[in-house]
């Protein structure tokens, strides 16, 4: 408690608050630019912090981390282009809301859900680090494999319109995820001798193509604006209130994000997709998801920001990054002679608790900075397509090129954009495609490790957590298939 109280007083010093606000503002801008994100933002920050005090460098990083995780939702809502991979699920309902003229409401909901999710995660980081650092020790390769399998099982629940279509695009996502080197043997797969595919296809390239360029193609077919003839209606405060009206979803998805954040290898993208899928599967109005349901904005935004604090827990406790961003953050810590491990709180306790409180205040900072700006951002939806479409194509190309600096990636993005356009035309559930794409590498790598350790699949029924997850997986798959038959039989009896 002494460290927590000391960190609180240190974090509210004017100079520290200034660094937090600068970092948060920069993070929102970085997150809103496709191809960048918190990882890139903190990586670019590292060279600039060599002469800084460690606490100032960490507070800047806290602002960038929190701001970028939220900022990606702005373009997801307004343009249907995920600013970062973690905001991909927000496109599913955020952009349709903009097409209905409800962009202000969607932006208000994403802002508030991000702030609430981030706040819960930061509180968990501050008070539950000792407990959660022990829990994470029980999650080895077998548990991570089964958790990812449960995520893939959600495909059945997400394919309420057509199970066959959901399974088909889910399998397509899994196949694309295998492109590149095998995680254990190193052999190239499906690269066809193209050296640019040796490391696989970056998820951001696919996301920008599937959601950004494909949307530009669809827009080019129409001579109007995103919101069409519909005037902007609704208020930012309507979106803010929706997060509290649907407080169960907000809290449940925040809790899910905290749990997945502390699990190494999961991260914000997995948390957002699972939050969206489970919310869609459990809500009575599941058929409206994908058409502009505000719950589909609240769920992923609460979950992805809720991974921020919890992803840092294994990084600090064991030096095992919970996400790519926390891995870069660990590099920033070590540059300033803060070494993760058992002695961390003894050697740099005051700096760390100031950083923890900085993460808490950045949750409020994104609201303070975001609310005034969003009123102007929302007007993008009334810009004519003749101006907007070329701008989106250029933005997609620049964002994709910035990932690795290859023109080949831009061509890939265009190819996935065309694929996404036709998949959407045929009403394939894109959530299933993204689930397969995100969870494929996690399933494969952890299955390999588990088989090397155990030699067979016995780990599924010999480890308590994996057994419980296997039972949950069976329920997730069977219930959506069996439920319609019981409903039909019940209707016939009446």
C-alpha positions as CSV (number, residue, x, y, z in Angstrom):
1,X,0.0,0.0,0.0
2,X,2.9,2.3,0.7
3,X,4.1,1.9,-3.0
4,X,0.5,2.4,-4.3
5,X,0.0,5.6,-2.3
6,X,3.4,6.9,-3.2
7,X,2.8,6.2,-6.9
8,X,-0.5,8.0,-6.7
9,X,1.0,11.2,-5.4
10,X,3.9,11.0,-7.9
11,X,1.6,10.4,-10.9
12,X,-0.4,13.6,-10.4
13,X,2.6,15.9,-10.5
14,X,2.0,18.4,-13.3
15,X,5.1,17.3,-15.3
16,X,4.0,13.6,-15.1
17,X,0.4,14.5,-16.2
18,X,1.8,16.5,-19.1
19,X,3.8,13.4,-20.3
20,X,0.7,11.3,-20.0
21,X,-1.5,13.6,-22.0
22,X,1.1,14.0,-24.7
23,X,1.5,10.3,-25.0
24,X,-2.3,9.7,-25.0
25,X,-2.9,12.3,-27.8
26,X,0.0,10.8,-29.9
27,X,-1.4,7.3,-29.2
28,X,-4.9,8.2,-30.5
29,X,-3.4,9.6,-33.7
30,X,-1.1,6.6,-34.2
31,X,-3.9,4.1,-33.5
32,X,-6.2,5.8,-36.0
33,X,-3.6,5.4,-38.8
34,X,-4.0,1.9,-40.4
35,X,-0.7,-0.1,-40.2
36,X,0.6,1.6,-37.1
37,X,-0.5,0.9,-33.5
38,X,0.7,0.7,-29.9
39,X,3.6,-1.6,-30.8
40,X,4.9,0.7,-33.5
41,X,4.3,3.8,-31.4
42,X,6.3,2.6,-28.4
43,X,9.0,1.2,-30.7
44,X,9.4,4.7,-32.2
45,X,9.4,6.2,-28.8
46,X,12.3,4.2,-27.5
47,X,15.2,6.2,-29.2
48,X,13.6,9.4,-28.0
49,X,13.7,8.4,-24.3
50,X,17.4,7.7,-23.8
51,X,18.0,11.0,-22.0
52,X,14.7,11.0,-20.1
53,X,13.9,10.0,-16.6
54,X,12.6,6.4,-16.5
55,X,9.3,7.4,-15.0
56,X,8.7,10.0,-17.8
57,X,9.5,7.5,-20.5
58,X,7.1,5.0,-19.0
59,X,4.3,7.5,-18.7
60,X,4.7,8.5,-22.3
61,X,4.6,4.8,-23.2
62,X,1.5,4.4,-21.0
63,X,-0.3,7.2,-22.9
64,X,0.7,5.8,-26.3
65,X,-0.4,2.3,-25.3
66,X,-3.8,3.3,-24.0
67,X,-4.4,5.9,-26.7
68,X,-3.5,3.7,-29.7
69,X,-5.7,0.8,-28.5
70,X,-8.6,3.2,-28.5
71,X,-7.6,5.2,-31.5
72,X,-7.9,2.3,-33.9
73,X,-11.6,2.2,-33.3
74,X,-12.1,5.6,-34.8
75,X,-11.3,4.5,-38.4
76,X,-13.0,1.2,-37.7
77,X,-16.3,3.0,-37.0
78,X,-16.0,5.8,-39.6
79,X,-14.4,4.0,-42.5
80,X,-14.6,0.3,-41.8
81,X,-10.8,0.1,-41.7
82,X,-9.3,-1.2,-38.5
83,X,-6.6,1.2,-37.2
84,X,-4.9,-1.6,-35.4
85,X,-5.5,-5.4,-35.5
86,X,-7.2,-5.3,-32.1
87,X,-10.0,-3.1,-33.5
88,X,-10.9,-5.4,-36.3
89,X,-14.1,-6.7,-34.6
90,X,-15.3,-3.1,-34.1
91,X,-15.7,-2.8,-37.9
92,X,-18.5,-5.4,-37.9
93,X,-21.1,-3.2,-36.2
94,X,-19.3,0.2,-35.9
95,X,-19.2,0.9,-39.7
96,X,-22.8,-0.2,-40.3
97,X,-23.8,2.3,-37.6
98,X,-22.0,5.0,-39.5
99,X,-23.9,4.0,-42.6
100,X,-27.1,4.6,-40.7
101,X,-26.0,8.1,-39.6
102,X,-25.2,6.9,-36.1
103,X,-21.4,7.5,-36.2
104,X,-21.5,9.9,-33.2
105,X,-23.3,7.2,-31.0
106,X,-20.9,4.5,-32.2
107,X,-17.8,6.7,-31.4
108,X,-19.2,7.6,-28.0
109,X,-19.7,3.9,-27.2
110,X,-16.3,2.9,-28.4
111,X,-14.6,5.7,-26.4
112,X,-16.5,4.8,-23.1
113,X,-16.1,1.1,-23.5
114,X,-12.3,1.5,-24.1
115,X,-12.0,3.7,-21.0
116,X,-13.9,1.3,-18.8
117,X,-12.1,-1.8,-20.1
118,X,-8.7,0.0,-19.7
119,X,-9.6,1.1,-16.2
120,X,-10.5,-2.4,-15.0
121,X,-7.4,-3.8,-16.5
122,X,-5.2,-1.2,-14.8
123,X,-6.8,-1.8,-11.4
124,X,-6.2,-5.5,-11.9
125,X,-2.5,-4.8,-12.8
126,X,-2.1,-2.7,-9.6
127,X,-3.8,-4.9,-7.1
128,X,-3.9,-8.4,-8.5
129,X,-0.4,-8.8,-10.0
130,X,0.8,-11.2,-7.2
131,X,-2.3,-13.4,-7.5
132,X,-2.5,-13.4,-11.3
133,X,1.2,-14.0,-11.7
134,X,0.6,-17.3,-9.8
135,X,-2.4,-18.2,-11.9
136,X,-0.5,-17.7,-15.2
137,X,1.9,-20.4,-14.1
138,X,-0.8,-23.0,-14.6
139,X,-1.3,-22.0,-18.2
140,X,1.2,-23.9,-20.3
141,X,1.0,-24.9,-23.9
142,X,-1.8,-27.5,-23.4
143,X,-4.1,-24.9,-21.7
144,X,-3.3,-22.3,-24.4
145,X,-4.1,-24.8,-27.1
146,X,-7.4,-25.7,-25.6
147,X,-8.3,-22.0,-25.0
148,X,-7.6,-21.3,-28.7
149,X,-9.7,-24.4,-29.6
150,X,-12.6,-23.0,-27.6
151,X,-12.2,-19.8,-29.6
152,X,-12.4,-21.7,-32.8
153,X,-15.5,-23.5,-31.5
154,X,-17.2,-20.2,-31.2
155,X,-17.3,-20.3,-35.1
156,X,-20.3,-22.6,-34.7
157,X,-22.0,-20.1,-32.4
158,X,-21.2,-17.2,-34.8
159,X,-22.6,-19.0,-37.8
160,X,-26.2,-18.6,-36.9
161,X,-27.2,-17.9,-40.5
162,X,-25.3,-20.7,-42.2
163,X,-23.0,-23.1,-40.3
164,X,-21.5,-24.3,-43.6
165,X,-20.5,-20.8,-44.7
166,X,-19.0,-20.1,-41.3
167,X,-17.0,-23.3,-41.2
168,X,-15.8,-22.7,-44.8
169,X,-14.4,-19.2,-44.2
170,X,-13.1,-20.3,-40.8
171,X,-11.1,-23.1,-42.5
172,X,-10.0,-20.5,-45.1
173,X,-8.6,-18.3,-42.3
174,X,-6.8,-21.3,-40.8
175,X,-5.2,-22.2,-44.1
176,X,-4.0,-18.6,-44.7
177,X,-2.6,-18.6,-41.1
178,X,-0.3,-21.6,-42.1
179,X,1.4,-19.7,-44.9
180,X,5.1,-19.2,-44.0
181,X,7.6,-21.2,-41.9
182,X,6.4,-24.1,-39.8
183,X,6.7,-22.9,-36.1
184,X,8.7,-26.0,-35.1
185,X,10.4,-27.4,-38.1
186,X,11.1,-24.2,-39.9
187,X,10.0,-25.6,-43.3
188,X,8.2,-23.2,-45.7
189,X,4.6,-23.9,-46.4
190,X,2.5,-22.5,-49.3
191,X,5.1,-19.9,-50.1
192,X,5.4,-21.1,-53.8
193,X,9.0,-19.9,-53.8
194,X,8.0,-16.2,-53.0
195,X,10.5,-14.9,-50.4
196,X,8.1,-12.3,-49.2
197,X,5.9,-15.1,-47.8
198,X,8.6,-16.8,-45.8
199,X,7.5,-15.0,-42.6
200,X,3.8,-15.5,-43.4
201,X,1.3,-12.7,-44.1
202,X,1.0,-10.0,-41.4
203,X,-2.5,-9.8,-40.0
204,X,-2.7,-6.1,-40.5
205,X,-2.2,-6.5,-44.3
206,X,-5.2,-8.9,-44.4
207,X,-7.3,-6.8,-42.1
208,X,-6.8,-3.6,-44.1
209,X,-7.6,-5.4,-47.3
210,X,-10.6,-7.4,-46.1
211,X,-12.2,-4.4,-44.3
212,X,-10.6,-1.3,-45.9
213,X,-10.0,-1.8,-49.6
214,X,-13.1,-4.1,-50.0
215,X,-15.2,-1.3,-48.5
216,X,-13.6,1.2,-51.0
217,X,-14.7,-1.1,-53.8
218,X,-18.2,-1.3,-52.4
219,X,-18.3,2.5,-52.0
220,X,-17.2,3.1,-55.6
221,X,-20.4,1.4,-56.8
222,X,-22.4,4.1,-55.2
223,X,-22.4,7.9,-55.7
224,X,-23.1,9.1,-52.2
225,X,-21.5,9.4,-48.7
226,X,-21.0,6.7,-46.0
227,X,-24.3,7.8,-44.3
228,X,-26.0,8.2,-47.7
229,X,-29.0,10.5,-47.5
230,X,-29.3,9.9,-43.8
231,X,-28.4,12.9,-41.7
232,X,-26.2,12.4,-38.7
233,X,-28.4,11.6,-35.8
234,X,-27.8,10.6,-32.2
235,X,-25.3,12.1,-29.9
236,X,-22.0,11.1,-28.4
237,X,-23.6,10.9,-25.0
238,X,-26.1,8.4,-26.4
239,X,-23.2,6.0,-27.0
240,X,-21.7,6.8,-23.6
241,X,-25.0,6.0,-21.9
242,X,-25.3,2.7,-23.9
243,X,-22.2,1.4,-22.2
244,X,-23.9,1.8,-18.8
245,X,-27.3,0.6,-20.2
246,X,-25.6,-2.6,-21.3
247,X,-23.4,-2.7,-18.2
248,X,-23.4,-6.5,-18.1
249,X,-21.8,-6.7,-21.5
250,X,-19.3,-4.0,-20.6
251,X,-18.2,-5.7,-17.4
252,X,-18.2,-9.2,-18.8
253,X,-16.1,-8.3,-21.8
254,X,-13.7,-6.3,-19.6
255,X,-13.3,-9.3,-17.4
256,X,-12.7,-11.5,-20.4
257,X,-10.1,-9.1,-21.7
258,X,-8.3,-9.1,-18.3
259,X,-8.1,-12.9,-18.3
260,X,-6.9,-13.2,-21.9
261,X,-4.5,-10.3,-21.5
262,X,-2.6,-12.2,-18.7
263,X,-2.3,-15.3,-20.9
264,X,0.9,-15.0,-23.0
265,X,0.1,-15.1,-26.7
266,X,-3.5,-14.2,-26.5
267,X,-3.6,-10.4,-26.8
268,X,-6.1,-7.8,-27.7
269,X,-7.1,-9.2,-31.1
270,X,-8.1,-12.6,-29.6
271,X,-9.9,-10.9,-26.7
272,X,-11.9,-8.6,-29.0
273,X,-12.9,-11.3,-31.4
274,X,-14.0,-13.7,-28.6
275,X,-15.8,-10.9,-26.8
276,X,-17.7,-10.1,-30.0
277,X,-18.5,-13.7,-30.8
278,X,-19.7,-14.6,-27.3
279,X,-21.8,-11.5,-27.0
280,X,-23.4,-12.2,-30.4
281,X,-24.0,-15.8,-29.4
282,X,-25.6,-15.0,-26.0
283,X,-27.8,-12.0,-26.9
284,X,-31.4,-12.4,-27.9
285,X,-31.0,-10.0,-30.8
286,X,-28.1,-11.9,-32.3
287,X,-29.5,-11.6,-35.8
288,X,-29.0,-7.8,-35.7
289,X,-25.2,-8.1,-35.1
290,X,-23.3,-7.1,-38.2
291,X,-26.0,-4.6,-39.2
292,X,-25.3,-1.8,-36.7
293,X,-25.9,-3.2,-33.2
294,X,-24.2,-1.0,-30.6
295,X,-23.5,-4.0,-28.4
296,X,-21.1,-5.1,-31.2
297,X,-19.1,-2.0,-30.6
298,X,-19.1,-2.1,-26.8
299,X,-18.0,-5.7,-26.5
300,X,-14.7,-5.7,-28.5
301,X,-13.7,-2.3,-27.4
302,X,-14.1,-3.1,-23.7
303,X,-12.2,-6.4,-24.2
304,X,-9.2,-5.1,-26.2
305,X,-8.5,-2.2,-23.9
306,X,-8.9,-4.6,-20.9
307,X,-5.9,-6.5,-22.0
308,X,-3.5,-3.5,-21.6
309,X,-2.8,-3.8,-17.9
310,X,-3.1,-7.6,-17.6
311,X,-0.8,-8.2,-20.5
312,X,1.9,-6.4,-18.6
313,X,1.6,-8.7,-15.6
314,X,3.6,-11.7,-17.0
315,X,6.0,-9.2,-18.5
316,X,6.9,-7.7,-15.2
317,X,6.6,-10.9,-13.1
318,X,8.5,-13.4,-15.3
319,X,9.8,-11.4,-18.3
320,X,7.3,-13.2,-20.5
321,X,5.5,-10.7,-22.7
322,X,1.7,-11.2,-22.8
323,X,1.5,-9.4,-26.2
324,X,3.8,-7.9,-28.9
325,X,3.3,-4.4,-27.4
326,X,4.3,-5.6,-23.9
327,X,7.4,-7.2,-25.5
328,X,8.4,-3.8,-26.8
329,X,7.6,-2.2,-23.5
330,X,9.9,-4.7,-21.8
331,X,12.7,-3.5,-24.1
332,X,11.9,0.1,-22.9
333,X,12.1,-1.0,-19.3
334,X,15.5,-2.7,-19.8
335,X,17.0,0.3,-21.6
336,X,16.3,2.2,-18.4
337,X,17.8,-0.5,-16.2
338,X,14.5,-1.8,-15.0
339,X,14.8,-5.6,-15.2
340,X,11.6,-7.7,-15.0
341,X,11.7,-10.5,-12.5
342,X,11.2,-11.3,-8.8
343,X,13.3,-8.3,-7.6
344,X,11.5,-5.8,-9.8
345,X,9.3,-4.2,-7.1
346,X,12.2,-4.1,-4.7
347,X,14.5,-2.3,-7.2
348,X,12.1,0.0,-9.0
349,X,8.8,-0.1,-7.0
350,X,8.2,3.6,-6.9
351,X,8.7,4.0,-10.6
352,X,6.4,1.1,-11.4
353,X,3.5,2.2,-9.2
354,X,3.7,5.7,-10.8
355,X,3.5,3.9,-14.2
356,X,0.5,1.9,-13.0
357,X,-1.3,5.0,-11.9
358,X,-0.3,6.7,-15.2
359,X,-2.2,3.9,-17.0
360,X,-5.2,4.6,-14.8
361,X,-5.2,8.3,-15.6
362,X,-4.7,7.7,-19.3
363,X,-8.2,6.0,-19.3
364,X,-9.6,9.4,-18.3
365,X,-7.3,11.2,-20.7
366,X,-8.7,9.4,-23.7
367,X,-12.1,10.6,-22.7
368,X,-11.0,14.2,-22.1
369,X,-9.1,14.4,-25.4
370,X,-11.5,12.2,-27.4
371,X,-14.9,13.8,-26.7
372,X,-14.2,17.2,-28.2
373,X,-12.4,15.7,-31.3
374,X,-15.1,13.0,-32.1
375,X,-17.7,15.6,-33.0
376,X,-15.5,16.7,-35.9
377,X,-14.4,13.1,-36.9
378,X,-18.0,12.0,-37.2
379,X,-18.4,14.5,-40.1
380,X,-16.2,12.2,-42.3
381,X,-19.3,10.1,-42.9
382,X,-21.0,12.9,-44.9
383,X,-18.0,13.4,-47.2
384,X,-19.0,12.3,-50.8
385,X,-17.6,9.0,-52.0
386,X,-15.8,10.8,-55.0
387,X,-13.5,12.3,-52.4
388,X,-13.5,9.5,-49.8
389,X,-12.8,6.5,-51.9
390,X,-9.5,7.7,-53.4
391,X,-8.5,8.8,-49.9
392,X,-9.3,5.4,-48.4
393,X,-7.3,3.6,-51.1
394,X,-4.3,5.8,-50.5
395,X,-4.6,5.3,-46.7
396,X,-4.9,1.5,-47.1
397,X,-1.8,1.4,-49.4
398,X,0.3,3.7,-47.1
399,X,-0.8,1.8,-44.0
400,X,0.1,-1.6,-45.6
401,X,3.4,-0.4,-46.9
402,X,4.4,0.9,-43.5
403,X,4.1,-2.6,-42.0
404,X,7.3,-4.0,-43.7
405,X,8.1,-1.6,-46.4
406,X,7.4,-3.9,-49.3
407,X,5.2,-3.1,-52.4
408,X,4.4,-6.9,-52.5
409,X,2.4,-6.4,-49.3
410,X,0.3,-3.6,-51.0
411,X,-0.5,-6.0,-53.8
412,X,-1.5,-8.7,-51.2
413,X,-3.7,-6.1,-49.5
414,X,-5.5,-5.4,-52.8
415,X,-5.9,-9.2,-53.4
416,X,-7.5,-9.7,-50.0
417,X,-9.6,-6.6,-50.6
418,X,-11.1,-8.2,-53.7
419,X,-11.6,-11.5,-51.8
420,X,-13.3,-9.7,-48.9
421,X,-15.6,-7.8,-51.3
422,X,-16.9,-11.1,-52.9
423,X,-17.2,-12.8,-49.5
424,X,-19.3,-10.0,-48.1
425,X,-21.4,-10.0,-51.3
426,X,-22.1,-13.7,-50.7
427,X,-22.9,-13.0,-47.1
428,X,-20.1,-15.1,-45.6
429,X,-19.6,-14.3,-41.8
430,X,-16.3,-12.4,-41.7
431,X,-16.1,-12.9,-38.0
432,X,-15.5,-16.6,-38.6
433,X,-12.7,-15.9,-41.1
434,X,-11.0,-13.6,-38.7
435,X,-11.3,-16.1,-35.8
436,X,-9.6,-18.8,-37.9
437,X,-6.9,-16.4,-39.0
438,X,-6.1,-15.1,-35.5
439,X,-6.3,-18.3,-33.6
440,X,-4.7,-20.6,-36.2
441,X,-1.0,-19.9,-35.2
442,X,-1.9,-20.2,-31.5
443,X,-3.5,-23.6,-32.0
444,X,-0.7,-24.9,-34.2
445,X,2.3,-23.8,-32.1
446,X,0.8,-24.9,-28.8
447,X,-0.4,-28.3,-30.2
448,X,3.2,-28.9,-31.4
449,X,4.6,-28.1,-28.0
450,X,2.1,-30.2,-26.1
451,X,2.7,-33.2,-28.4
452,X,6.4,-32.9,-27.9
453,X,6.0,-32.8,-24.1
454,X,3.3,-35.6,-23.8
455,X,3.8,-37.6,-27.0
456,X,0.0,-37.8,-27.6
457,X,-3.3,-36.1,-26.8
458,X,-3.5,-37.4,-23.3
459,X,-2.9,-33.9,-21.9
460,X,-6.5,-33.1,-22.8
461,X,-8.0,-35.4,-20.1
462,X,-5.0,-35.6,-17.7
463,X,-4.8,-31.9,-16.9
464,X,-7.8,-30.4,-15.0
465,X,-7.9,-27.1,-16.8
466,X,-7.6,-28.6,-20.3
467,X,-10.3,-31.1,-19.4
468,X,-12.6,-28.3,-18.3
469,X,-11.9,-26.4,-21.5
470,X,-12.5,-29.5,-23.5
471,X,-16.0,-29.9,-21.9
472,X,-16.6,-26.2,-22.6
473,X,-15.5,-26.7,-26.3
474,X,-18.0,-29.6,-26.7
475,X,-20.8,-27.4,-25.3
476,X,-19.8,-24.5,-27.5
477,X,-20.0,-26.7,-30.6
478,X,-23.0,-28.8,-29.8
479,X,-25.4,-26.3,-28.3
480,X,-25.8,-24.1,-31.4
481,X,-26.3,-27.2,-33.6
482,X,-28.9,-28.8,-31.2
483,X,-30.7,-25.7,-30.1
484,X,-32.7,-25.1,-33.3
485,X,-34.0,-28.7,-33.3
486,X,-35.2,-28.3,-29.7
487,X,-36.8,-25.0,-30.5
488,X,-38.5,-26.5,-33.6
489,X,-39.8,-29.5,-31.6
490,X,-41.1,-27.1,-28.8
491,X,-42.9,-25.1,-31.4
492,X,-44.5,-28.2,-32.9
493,X,-45.7,-29.3,-29.5
494,X,-47.4,-25.9,-29.0
